[in-house]
Amino acid sequence: MDVLVFIFAVLFVTQTMIFYALLRKASAHRGMTSNPSSYDAITNELAKIKETLIRIENRLNAPNDASSVLEKVVEEDFNQTCYRVLELLKTEGPSSSSELSIKLSRSREHISRILKNLYMKGLVTRTGKPFKYRITDKGLSFLENAA
């Protein structure tokens, strides 16, 4: 329990520092009030940060079986494209790197590197030549906990 309190305290301090830095950046920018798009951009960025912190908090409160999956997968290795690849494999079924690259408007090489990373972590399986990738139960569990 003490570890969770510490983690939440660190998250709160981090959130406060980010908000403070964005506020300083906004106040340093002259004419911010006359340019509503700057204000909107900062507000949108703050909303994204808040959503990320809420997702982290939800992951910390997840049951132990799901958290064991998250412990094995280093979150820094994942970006938005990784999540989108997993989502596509979940919704559309087995796909090749070429098919995914077209759907995601990314190079085939980029998607292939992501798929190799997901395969090494056990989140997808691959069969055939060219490889057809399919999401695993571990990948589904990871997606459910990341949402």
C-alpha positions as CSV (number, residue, x, y, z in Angstrom):
1,M,0.0,0.0,0.0
2,D,2.9,2.4,0.8
3,V,4.3,1.8,-2.6
4,L,1.0,2.9,-4.3
5,V,0.9,6.0,-2.2
6,F,4.5,6.8,-3.2
7,I,3.7,6.2,-6.9
8,F,0.6,8.4,-6.8
9,A,2.6,11.1,-5.0
10,V,5.2,10.9,-7.8
11,L,2.5,11.1,-10.5
12,F,0.9,14.1,-8.8
13,V,4.3,15.9,-8.5
14,T,5.0,15.1,-12.2
15,Q,1.6,16.3,-13.3
16,T,2.1,19.5,-11.4
17,M,5.5,20.1,-12.8
18,I,4.2,19.5,-16.4
19,F,1.3,21.9,-15.8
20,Y,3.6,24.5,-14.4
21,A,6.0,24.2,-17.3
22,L,3.2,24.6,-19.8
23,L,1.7,27.5,-17.9
24,R,5.1,29.2,-17.9
25,K,5.5,28.6,-21.6
26,A,2.1,30.0,-22.3
27,S,2.6,33.1,-20.2
28,A,6.0,33.7,-21.8
29,H,4.3,33.6,-25.2
30,R,3.2,37.2,-25.8
31,G,-0.3,37.8,-27.0
32,M,-1.6,34.4,-25.9
33,T,-5.0,35.8,-25.1
34,S,-5.3,37.4,-28.5
35,N,-4.5,34.1,-30.2
36,P,-7.1,31.6,-29.1
37,S,-5.5,28.8,-31.1
38,S,-2.4,28.9,-28.8
39,Y,-4.7,28.7,-25.8
40,D,-6.6,25.8,-27.4
41,A,-3.3,24.0,-28.3
42,I,-2.2,24.2,-24.7
43,T,-5.6,23.1,-23.4
44,N,-5.5,20.1,-25.7
45,E,-2.0,19.2,-24.6
46,L,-3.1,19.4,-20.9
47,A,-6.0,17.2,-21.7
48,K,-3.7,14.6,-23.3
49,I,-1.4,14.7,-20.3
50,K,-4.4,14.2,-18.0
51,E,-5.7,11.2,-20.0
52,T,-2.2,9.6,-19.9
53,L,-2.0,10.1,-16.1
54,I,-5.5,8.6,-15.7
55,R,-4.5,5.6,-17.9
56,I,-1.3,5.1,-15.7
57,E,-3.4,5.3,-12.6
58,N,-5.9,2.7,-14.0
59,R,-3.0,0.4,-14.9
60,L,-1.7,0.6,-11.3
61,N,-5.1,-0.3,-10.0
62,A,-5.5,-3.3,-12.4
63,P,-5.7,-6.8,-11.0
64,N,-2.5,-8.7,-10.6
65,D,-2.9,-11.1,-13.5
66,A,-3.2,-8.1,-15.9
67,S,-0.4,-6.2,-14.3
68,S,2.0,-9.2,-14.8
69,V,1.5,-8.8,-18.5
70,L,2.2,-5.1,-18.2
71,E,5.4,-5.7,-16.2
72,K,6.8,-7.9,-18.9
73,V,6.1,-5.3,-21.6
74,V,8.2,-2.1,-21.2
75,E,5.8,0.7,-21.9
76,E,8.5,3.0,-23.3
77,D,8.9,0.6,-26.2
78,F,5.4,1.3,-27.3
79,N,4.1,4.3,-29.2
80,Q,0.7,5.1,-30.8
81,T,1.5,3.1,-33.9
82,C,2.2,-0.1,-31.9
83,Y,-1.2,0.2,-30.3
84,R,-2.9,0.9,-33.6
85,V,-1.2,-2.2,-35.1
86,L,-2.5,-4.3,-32.2
87,E,-6.0,-2.8,-32.6
88,L,-6.0,-3.6,-36.3
89,L,-5.0,-7.2,-35.7
90,K,-7.7,-7.5,-33.1
91,T,-10.5,-6.0,-35.3
92,E,-9.5,-7.2,-38.7
93,G,-7.7,-10.5,-38.0
94,P,-4.4,-11.8,-39.4
95,S,-2.6,-9.4,-41.7
96,S,0.8,-9.0,-43.3
97,S,3.1,-6.1,-42.8
98,S,2.3,-4.7,-46.2
99,E,-1.4,-4.8,-45.5
100,L,-0.9,-3.0,-42.2
101,S,1.4,-0.4,-43.7
102,I,-1.2,0.6,-46.2
103,K,-4.0,0.8,-43.5
104,L,-1.7,2.9,-41.2
105,S,-0.1,5.0,-43.9
106,R,3.4,4.0,-42.7
107,S,6.3,2.4,-44.5
108,R,6.4,-1.4,-44.7
109,E,9.8,-1.4,-43.1
110,H,8.5,0.7,-40.1
111,I,5.6,-1.7,-39.6
112,S,7.8,-4.7,-39.9
113,R,10.1,-3.4,-37.1
114,I,7.1,-2.8,-34.9
115,L,5.7,-6.3,-35.7
116,K,9.1,-7.9,-34.9
117,N,9.1,-6.1,-31.6
118,L,5.5,-7.2,-30.8
119,Y,6.4,-10.8,-31.8
120,M,9.5,-10.8,-29.6
121,K,7.3,-9.7,-26.7
122,G,4.8,-12.4,-27.4
123,L,2.0,-10.0,-28.2
124,V,1.6,-11.4,-31.8
125,T,2.3,-14.6,-33.6
126,R,3.3,-15.1,-37.2
127,T,2.7,-17.8,-39.7
128,G,3.4,-18.5,-43.4
129,K,5.5,-16.6,-45.9
130,P,5.0,-13.7,-46.2
131,F,4.3,-13.6,-42.5
132,K,0.7,-13.2,-41.4
133,Y,0.5,-11.7,-38.0
134,R,-2.2,-12.5,-35.4
135,I,-2.7,-11.0,-32.0
136,T,-2.2,-13.4,-29.0
137,D,-4.2,-13.6,-25.8
138,K,-1.3,-11.7,-24.1
139,G,-1.7,-9.0,-26.8
140,L,-5.4,-8.8,-26.2
141,S,-4.9,-8.5,-22.4
142,F,-2.3,-5.8,-23.0
143,L,-4.8,-3.9,-25.2
144,E,-7.6,-4.2,-22.7
145,N,-5.4,-2.8,-19.9
146,A,-4.0,0.0,-22.1
147,A,-7.4,1.4,-22.9
